[in-house]
Amino acid sequence: MLYHIYKKSNRLSYFLLFFILFIGFILRVSGIISGIWSINKYNKINHPDEFRIAYYVREFPNSFLWNTDFRIPTFLHHIISFATLPFYRLKSGDIYDFLLRFDIIMITGRLFSISAGIGAIILTYLVVKRNYDRNMAFLAAVLLTFSMYHVVNSSYLTTDITTSFFLILYIYWIIRAFQTKTTKYFVFAGVTLGLLIGTKYTGALALIFIPVFIYFYDIRLNPEMPLGKRLKNIVFNWNYWIVLILAVIMFFLTTPGLFLHPQEFIDSIKYQSYWGVSVNQLPRWDISIWVSQADKLINTIGLPLALAFIVGLIYSISRRNPVEWAGLILILVFCLYFGNSLAARYIILITPLIAIYASLALITPIRNSNQRIRWFGIILSVVVISYSVVYSVLGAISRYPETRTQAAEFIDKNIPLGSTIGLGYTTPEYEHPNRYPWINFREKFIYMDFLERPQYIVMSSTDF
C-alpha cells in the first residue's frame, strides 16, 4: 500500500517537473527566430555580442589562429563551431550563402542557450531537492522558469545563460561530492568550473564557493573546532586543490588562444576592465551603488521575486547551512566586484541562486505551525509566482512585432534614394547601432550626425 502511494507520488512529481520544463521551453524558444535574416531581410540581431560570437564561429577554424579578441573566452565559440561544422561548405562568395550560414550559426547557438536555460532549471531542482526537499525544489524550479531575464536571454547567442547553467552544475557537483565523499564529483566540479570561466571570465568569482562551503561544513560537523584548524582544513584540503587545478587546466584548454597571443589577451583584459568594471567606479560604500544594483535586480526578475530573494538571503544568515552561506558569500563578492558597473544581464549568472533563496523565504512560513502565518506564506507565494509568470510572459511576447524590422522596411520603401539620415541620441554614449533599425547607408542613403540636420532622423524607442 505505502509502496503504491510512493510510486504514484513519484509519477506526479515527474509529471509536474516535465510540465514546468515544457512551459519553460516554450517561453525560451519563442524568441529563437527574432532577428534572423533569412526569415526577413530587414531583421537585425538582438544583441551585439551575438554578432561577435557568430563571426568568430563563421571563420572557424581559421579564427583559432588569428583571433586576438579575448574580451570573451572562447569555449562557447568552439562548441558552436563544432556543432555547425556540417554547414561549412556554405562558405562561398555569394552574399546569400554568407548570411544563410550566419543564420544557421545563430539558430544553433540559440538552441544551445535554450538547452542551457532548461538545464539550469533541472539542476536548480536537483540542488534544492538534495539539500532541502522536493516541495521546495519544485518552488525553486518554478521561480527560475519564470525569471524574466533568464527567459528572454535564453534565446540569445550570448554567454549569460550558459554561465548560469555551469554555475549551478558546479554547485551541484560540490554538494554531491561532500554528501557522498566521492573524489569523482570533485573532478566533475573542477571541470565544470573551468568551463564556467572559459565561457565568461566573471565565472572565476565562483572560486569563492568551495572554501566557504568547506568552512561551514566543518562547523556543522564539529561546532567546537578552532578557527585556525578550520582554515587549515581549507588550505590543505586535497579535494579543494583538485577542483582548483582542474579548473585552471580546463580554462586553458577552452581558451587556447591565450598561449598563441598572450599580449593580446592581456590587452583585451585591460580594455574590458577599463570599459566595464573599472571605469567611473564609485567607492563600494557609496549608497548609490546598492540602490542602482537593487534597481537592476528589480528590472531583471520583478519586485516581488526580488523582495523574496533578499528576505531569503537575510534569513540564511541565521542558519549554518554550508550551501546557503557559500551562496551568500558568492553573491556578496559578485555585487562588490561589479559595483556601479553592474548591468542587468550580468545578474543572469546568479538567477539559479536567486530562485533558491527566494524559495527558502517563501516555503518557511508555509511550514509554520501557526495557521495564519501558513496562509500568509501561501498568499505570498501565489503573488510572487503570479507576478513572475506575467512579467516573464510579457518579456517573451514583447519581441513581437519587432519595431526595428518594421522601421527598416518603412525606411527602405518610403524614403527617397540618396537621402541623408541621422540616428538621434541623447548623448554620444547611447549611439549604439544595435538600438536602431537596419539602414543601407552604403548604397541607398547617406549617414549624417543628426546635429548636422539631415533630412531624416531615426529615433530609438530603447534610447534614454
DAHU-V801182 format. One record per run of one state. SS is the DSSP state (~ for helix, > for strand, _ for the rest). FROM is the first residue (numbers start at 1). TO is the last residue. If there is no record, write none. Layout:
# DAHU-V801182
ss-><SS | SS>
from-><FROM | FROM>
to-><TO | TO>
This chain:
# DAHU-V801182
ss-><_ | ~ | _ | ~ | _ | ~ | _ | ~ | _ | ~ | _ | ~ | _ | ~ | _ | ~ | _ | ~ | _ | ~ | _ | ~ | _ | ~ | _ | ~ | _ | ~ | _ | ~ | _ | ~ | _ | ~ | _ | ~ | _ | ~ | _ | ~ | _ | ~ | _ | > | _ | ~ | _ | ~ | _ | > | _ | ~ | _ | > | _>
from-><1 | 2 | 30 | 48 | 59 | 63 | 67 | 75 | 84 | 85 | 91 | 95 | 132 | 134 | 146 | 148 | 154 | 160 | 181 | 183 | 200 | 201 | 222 | 227 | 236 | 238 | 255 | 257 | 261 | 262 | 279 | 287 | 302 | 303 | 318 | 322 | 342 | 344 | 367 | 371 | 398 | 403 | 415 | 420 | 425 | 428 | 431 | 433 | 436 | 446 | 448 | 450 | 453 | 456 | 460>
to-><1 | 29 | 47 | 58 | 62 | 66 | 74 | 83 | 84 | 90 | 94 | 131 | 133 | 145 | 147 | 153 | 159 | 180 | 182 | 199 | 200 | 221 | 226 | 235 | 237 | 254 | 256 | 260 | 261 | 278 | 286 | 301 | 302 | 317 | 321 | 341 | 343 | 366 | 370 | 397 | 402 | 414 | 419 | 424 | 427 | 430 | 432 | 435 | 445 | 447 | 449 | 452 | 455 | 459 | 464>
